[in-house]
């Protein structure tokens, strides 16, 4: 790999534009050489000095592109993964990797056959508070993990649901499924979900919900509870917790980034204030930058991807089981899925 890694960008929307600016800044020896988006986001390509095309396949096929960074709707992700596999190019792709399990399985198989490096955008794995929590678990400070909790409470609400997103149980909760699995360190075996429209009944007609809880049972006996809502008017509320046999670790708060560990003999915490404005970006800006840096380091062979396609497929399978559980009103064994 040359000193400069030439990056092709697919998607220049709200998050894609921020990824593009990070790549264009070149702190890891990167340069944006081609960008694809809808016409409305074309100005971002001009801003970062990259040629623009409306055709994302041109980004993958262009010989000047070494690696691809994709942040578009989940419905398009399988085709992008398979195209990068055919072209032999490393890929950073946002979650979810697909909207249904068979598409995800096919994309994963194509990437593995080609042997390409793929990192999935689960940015909480690159967040300092979550990383410290994970370290407390791995070192045995809280003993054996027993139960995990992860929530995403979004303050903004929505008026319509994109058919390309997968809705609350797929799109909004994807990070929570991955967080529970990552912190517990085990594979899921069954899922039971409840979802409803409590504040925005108009979402029901669009096949979506404004609140859900999903219970995930893991092979070793531990459990994970994922929760999401679209109406946390008090602020952007992102939290995580793992109870262990010797203590517990927490990541708490919408307006702070605290990290807490409690055991029988001690308690310690760290709190970093955060401003309320631009709540999502303000909370995870550092994590988004770190995950892209990790991807570039992995391309250079000096790091491992923060989250792999296997991790992406695991979260997708939990999401698919949650949707089916709500539809059928019963727990779903993961082995029932394709």
N, C-alpha and C positions, 0 to 999 in steps of 0.2 A: 504494500500500500504506500502511495506517495506521501510526501509531507503534508500536502493539502488534500483533504478529502472533499470531493465535489459532490454536493448534495442536490438531489432532485426533490422538489416539494409537491405533494399532491394535497390540495386543500389549503385555502388561505382565509378560512372563516375566523370566528372569534379565537379559538385555540390554535388553529393552523397558522394564523398570522403571528402569534406569539412564538410558536416554534420557529417560524421563518426568521424572525428577528434575532432569536438566540443563535440559530445556525449562521446567519449573516454576520453576527458579531465576531465569529471566528476564534473564540477563546480556546477551542480544541483543534484548531487548524482546519476549520471547515469553511467552505465557500458555497453559497447558493448559486447554482449554475442554470437552473430551469425550474419554473413554477407553473402549476396548473390549478385553475379554480374557475368558478363562475365569473361572469363579467363583472359583477358587483364588487368582487375582491381583487380585481386586476390592479388597482392602485397599490396594493401591498407589494406586488412583484416589482413595480416601478420604484417603490420606496427602498427595497433591499437591493436593487440593481440587477435583478434576474430577468432574463427573457421569459415571456408569458405564453402559455398555450391553453386553450380550452379543453384539450384532449389529454387526459391523464396517462393514456397508454404511451403517448409520445415521450413523457418523462421517463418511464421505465425503459423504453427502447433506445433512448438517446445515448450514444457511445461516450459522451462527455460526462454522464452521470455515473458516479461510483456507487452511491448508496441512495436509498429512497426513504423519505419521511412522509407518512400519510396520516392525515387527520380529516377524514370525510365521514359520511354516514356509514353505519355498520353494514348496511346492505351491500355496499361496494367493496368492503374489505376482503372478502374471499377472492374476488377477481384480481385485486391488487396483489394479494399474497401469491396467487398462482402465477401471475405475470412476472413478478420478481423471481419466483422459483425458476421459471423458464429462462429468464435473462441472467440468472446466477448472481443477483444483486442483493446485498444485505438490506433489510427493511426494518424501520421502526413504524409500527402501526398502532393507532389508538385503539382502545377497547370500544365495543366488543368486537371480537374477531369475525363474527357472523351473527345472523339473526336466527338461525336454526342449526341444530347439531350436525346434520348431515353435511351442510356446507362447510362448517368448521372442521369436521373430520377430513373432508376432501382437501381443504386448504392446508391443513397440518401435514397430511400425507405428501402433498406436492412439495412443500418446503423441506420435509425430511429426505425425500428422494433426491432433491437437488443439493441438499447439504448446505443451504443458505442459513445465515444467521438472521433470526427475527427476534425483536424485542417488542413486547406489548406494553402499551401505555397505562400501566397501573401505578400512577405517580405516588400513591401513599407509601409504596415500598421504598421510595427515595426521600421521604419526608423525615427530617431529623427526629421528631418526637416518636414516630412509628418505628424508626430504626433503633432508637434507644429502648423502646418497649420490647422489640424483637430480641435485642441483645440480652435484656434481663431474663427473658424466657430461655434463650439458648444456653446461658451460663448456669441455669438452674436456680436462679435467685428466688423465683416464686414456686419452685418445685414442678411437679407434673401439671401441664395445662389441663384444666377440667372443663371450662366453659368460656366462650368468647362472646363479646357483644360488639357490634359495629353499626353505627347509624349515620345516615345522611338526611338531614332536615334542611330543605331548601326554602329560603324565605320568599322567593319571587313568585311562585305559582306559575301556571301556564294557562293559555286560553285554547290551545289546540295541540294535538299530539301528532308528531311526525310519523308517518307510516314507515319511515326508514330508520327510526331510532329504537323501536322495540318497546317503548313506554316505560313506566316506572319499574316494573318487575325485571326488565331486561337492562335498560339503559341506566337509569338512575341508581339502581342497586348493585350494578356490576362490581363497583369498587368494594362494597361491603362483603359480597360473597368472597372476593379474592382476599380481603383483609382477614376474615375469619379463618379461611383455609391456611393462609400464610402464617398467621400467629399461632394457630393450633399445631400446625406442622403435620397434618394428617389428611387423608383423602375422604371425601364425603361419600356416604352410602345411601342416605335418604333425605328427603326434603318435604316439609309441610308448610304451606303458606296460607295466609289470610290477607285479603286486600279489599278495600272498599273506597267509596267516595264519601267523605265526611263533610268537606267544606265546599268542594267544587262538583256538585252533582252533574254538571254538564259534561264532565269528562267520561261519565259512564256510557253515554251514547257513542263516544269515540273508542270504546273498548279499553279505557284506561282507568287508573285509580289515583287518588291523592294521598293514600296512606297504605302501608303494607308492613307486615311482619313475616319473616321467613325463618323457620327453625331448620337448621342443618345438622344432621347427625353424622358423626365421623366414625371411621372403622374401628378406632381404638376405644370408643365409648364416650369421647368428649362431644360437646355440642357447640354450635354457634348460632347466635340470634342476630339476624340482620333486620334493620328497620329503616324505613324511609318515609318521608312526608314532603309535601309540596307547600306547606303553609306555616312554617316556623317564623312567624312575623317578628319574633324577638331577635332574629339574626341567623346567620349561617351556622348551623350546629352540626359539627363533625366530631364524633366521639368513638373511642374504642376502649375495650377492656378485656383482660384475660384473668380469670380466677384460676389460681393454681393450688396445689396441695400444701404449699408453704406460704402463700401470700397472693397478692394481686398486683397487676400493672394497669395503669389507666392512661389514656390520651383523651383529654377533655377540652371542651369549650369552643364557642363560636368566635369569641373576640380575643382569645389567647391561644397559645400553643403550649399547654402544660404537659408535663410528664411526671407521673407519680408512681412510686413503688411502695407498697406496704407489706411488711411481714410481721411475724410475732414479736420480733425484737427491735424493729426499726421502721422508720418512714422517711422518705426523701422525695423532694419535688423540685422541679424547675418550671418557671413560668416566663414566657416572653410575650409582652403585650402586642396586640395587633389592632390596627385601625379598622373601623367599620366599613369605610368606603371600599368599593370594588372588592366585595367580600370574598368571592371565589379565588380570584387571582391573588389577592393579598394573602390569603391563607396558604396557598400552595405554589406560589411563584418559585420559591427556592427548590421545591421538589420537582417541578417541571423542568427547570434548568438542569438539575442533577441527573434526572433520568436520561435526558438527551446526551449529556456528557458521558454517562455510563455506556450508552449505546455506541458512541463514537470510540470510546476506549475499548469496547468489546470488538468493534470492527478492526481496531489496531492490534488486538490480541492481548491486551493488558488488563482486561476485566471480563466478567461474565454478565450476560444480560440480566437486568433487574427482574424481569418477568418474561417467560418464554411463551411460545405458542401452546405448549402443554398447559401452562397456567391459564392462558386465555381460554382454552377449550374446557378446562375444569370449571371456570366461572360461567361459561356459556351453558354447560350442562346443568349447573345449579339453577340458573335462570330459567332454562327450559322446563326443568322439573317444577319450579315454583309456579310458573304459568299454568302448567297442567294440573298442579295441586289445587289451585284456585278454581279452575274449570270443573274438576271432578270432586272437590271437597274431601280429599283424602291424602294421606302421605304417599309420596312417589319414591319408589326405589330407583336409584340411578341406573341399575341394571335393566330397568324397563325401557330406557331411552335407546334410540338407535346407536 
